[in-house]
Amino acid sequence: MNHFKGRHFQKDIILVAVGYYFRFSLSYRDIVELLRDRGITVHHTTVMRWVHHYGPIFKALWRRHQTAHAKSWRIDETYIRVKGRWAYLYRAIDSNGLTMDFELRKHRDYTASYHFLKRLLTTNGRPDRLVTDQYRATLKAVKHLIKQDYLSKSAHQCSKYRNNLIEQDHRFIKRHRVRSASFQSIRTAARTLYGIETMHAIHKESRKKLGLFGFSAYQEVDQLLAT
């Protein structure tokens, strides 16, 4: 599938722009300045449209080619500001710190926890250990899934200490949002965050492989689109 058909700019320019934005804590105007130094003139709203368009595409392609994960998982959510209100980014990583899944929700409640956990278990099977916090809605969702035989009761653990791994992993998202403009809708927030999370997941996988020449955001997204 040609994801660049009808675009005014060449594929390489778009991939550099969105790759840098998803990888680093840069604003749209920062990306415009970087491109201008390379002789390319583009408006910051064009970069924004690229980010909103390709974020979900990168996530879909990344999920399609995910490899097997460790059987010990950490589940948690972090706060994201959207138009003056809090939204909640649900995230899951394995014991090696590799990203398994993520989803932005308007509310932190039973419904959000249940659907996120059910999709995670349906996609990845039953874990040997599932570590969560003690938030009531999450515990209710876990109990329901145990009753439905998606998860064994002995696999679930509530441990703040064991969940430190994912708490530390949240920091990447928090750092990334420092320079960027605040989100104006849940739709654009989700599209942007999905691209950021996908790039973060690819970067962590690359570090595990210890590549000889380091990490290249452009090369990684180009390879992702080619698969």
C-alpha positions in Angstrom: 0.0 0.0 0.0 1.4 3.4 -1.0 1.0 5.6 2.1 2.4 8.7 0.3 0.2 8.8 -2.8 -1.1 12.3 -3.5 1.3 14.0 -1.0 2.9 17.3 -2.2 6.2 16.5 -0.5 8.5 13.5 -1.2 8.4 10.4 1.0 11.9 11.1 2.5 11.0 14.6 3.6 7.8 13.3 5.4 9.6 10.5 7.1 12.4 12.7 8.4 9.8 15.2 9.8 7.5 12.7 11.5 10.4 10.5 12.6 12.1 13.3 14.3 8.9 14.5 15.9 8.0 11.1 17.3 11.5 10.4 18.5 12.6 13.7 20.1 11.0 16.4 22.3 10.5 18.8 19.4 7.7 21.2 18.4 6.2 21.5 14.9 8.1 24.7 14.5 11.4 23.0 15.6 10.8 20.5 12.7 10.2 23.3 10.3 13.5 25.0 11.3 15.4 21.7 10.9 13.9 21.2 7.4 14.6 24.8 6.4 18.3 24.3 7.2 18.2 21.6 4.6 16.6 23.8 2.0 13.1 22.6 2.5 10.3 25.0 3.2 7.2 23.6 4.9 4.5 25.1 7.1 4.2 23.8 10.7 0.5 22.9 10.1 1.6 20.6 7.3 3.9 18.8 9.7 1.1 18.6 12.2 -1.2 17.0 9.5 1.6 14.5 8.7 1.9 13.6 12.4 -1.8 13.1 12.8 -2.0 11.0 9.7 1.0 8.7 10.1 0.8 8.1 13.9 -2.1 5.5 13.7 -0.5 3.9 10.5 2.8 3.4 12.3 1.0 1.8 15.3 -1.0 -0.6 13.1 2.1 -1.7 11.2 4.1 -2.1 14.4 1.4 -4.2 16.1 1.2 -6.4 13.0 4.9 -7.3 13.2 5.3 -7.6 17.0 7.6 -10.4 18.3 6.9 -12.7 21.3 7.2 -11.0 24.7 8.2 -12.3 28.1 5.4 -13.8 30.1 5.7 -11.3 33.0 3.8 -8.1 32.3 3.3 -4.6 33.9 0.1 -2.6 33.4 -0.4 1.0 34.3 -1.8 4.3 33.1 -0.4 7.8 33.0 -2.1 11.2 32.8 -2.2 13.3 29.6 -3.6 16.8 29.4 -6.2 17.2 26.6 -7.8 20.6 26.2 -7.6 21.4 29.9 -8.8 18.0 31.0 -7.0 14.8 32.0 -7.1 11.8 29.7 -5.4 8.5 30.5 -2.9 6.6 28.4 -3.1 2.9 29.3 0.2 1.1 28.7 1.6 -2.4 29.0 5.3 -3.6 29.0 6.9 -6.9 29.7 9.6 -7.7 32.3 12.3 -6.7 29.7 10.8 -3.2 29.4 9.5 -3.8 25.9 6.2 -2.2 24.9 3.3 -4.5 24.4 0.4 -2.2 23.8 -1.0 1.3 24.6 -4.3 3.1 24.3 -5.6 6.6 25.1 -8.9 6.7 26.9 -11.1 9.7 28.1 -11.7 8.1 31.5 -9.9 6.0 34.1 -12.6 3.5 35.0 -13.6 -0.1 34.8 -14.7 0.0 31.2 -11.3 1.4 30.0 -9.3 -1.0 32.1 -11.4 -4.0 31.1 -11.2 -3.4 27.3 -7.5 -2.6 27.4 -6.7 -5.7 29.4 -9.0 -8.0 27.4 -7.4 -6.9 24.1 -3.9 -7.4 25.6 -4.8 -10.9 26.8 -6.5 -11.8 23.5 -3.6 -10.7 21.5 -0.7 -12.1 23.6 -2.2 -15.0 25.4 -2.1 -15.8 29.2 0.9 -14.4 31.1 2.6 -16.1 34.0 2.5 -12.9 35.9 0.4 -9.7 35.5 1.4 -6.9 37.8 -1.0 -3.9 38.3 -1.6 -1.2 40.9 -4.3 -1.3 43.5 -6.7 1.1 41.7 -10.3 -0.2 42.3 -11.4 -0.1 38.7 -8.4 -2.1 37.5 -8.9 -4.7 40.2 -12.5 -5.1 39.2 -11.6 -5.5 35.5 -9.0 -8.2 36.5 -11.5 -10.1 38.6 -14.0 -10.1 35.7 -11.3 -11.4 33.3 -10.3 -14.1 35.7 -14.0 -15.2 35.9 -14.1 -15.3 32.1 -10.9 -17.5 32.1 -8.7 -15.0 30.2 -6.3 -15.0 33.2 -5.5 -17.3 36.1 -6.0 -16.0 39.6 -2.5 -16.9 40.7 -0.9 -14.9 37.9 -2.2 -11.5 39.1 -0.2 -9.5 41.6 -0.6 -6.0 43.1 2.8 -4.6 43.8 3.9 -1.0 43.7 7.5 -2.1 43.9 7.2 -4.5 40.9 5.4 -1.8 38.9 8.3 0.6 39.2 9.5 -0.6 35.8 6.5 0.8 33.9 6.4 3.9 36.1 9.9 4.8 35.0 8.9 4.0 31.4 6.2 6.7 31.6 8.9 9.3 31.8 9.6 9.2 28.1 6.0 10.4 27.3 6.2 13.1 30.0 9.5 14.4 28.7 8.3 14.4 25.1 5.3 16.6 25.9 7.4 19.4 27.5 8.2 21.2 24.2 5.0 20.3 22.3 1.8 22.2 22.2 -1.1 21.0 24.3 -3.6 18.7 22.7 -6.9 20.2 21.6 -8.9 17.0 21.1 -8.8 13.3 22.2 -8.6 12.3 18.5 -5.5 14.3 17.7 -4.0 13.4 21.1 -4.4 9.7 20.3 -3.0 10.0 16.8 0.1 11.8 18.0 0.7 9.6 21.1 0.4 6.4 19.0 3.2 7.6 16.8 5.3 8.6 19.8 4.7 5.3 21.6 5.4 3.3 18.5 8.8 5.1 18.0 9.6 4.6 21.7 8.8 0.9 21.4 11.0 0.5 18.3 13.8 2.3 20.0 13.7 0.0 23.0 13.7 -3.1 20.7 16.7 -1.7 18.8 18.6 -1.1 22.0 18.1 -4.8 22.9 19.6 -5.8 19.6 22.7 -3.5 20.2 22.9 -2.3 16.6 26.4 -1.4 15.4 25.5 2.0 13.9 23.0 3.2 16.5 19.4 4.2 16.1 17.9 6.1 13.1 14.3 7.3 13.3 14.2 7.8 9.6 15.5 4.3 8.8 13.2 2.6 11.3 10.0 4.2 10.0 11.1 3.6 6.4 11.7 -0.1 7.3 8.4 -0.3 9.1 6.5 1.0 6.1 8.3 -1.5 3.8 7.2 -4.5 5.8 
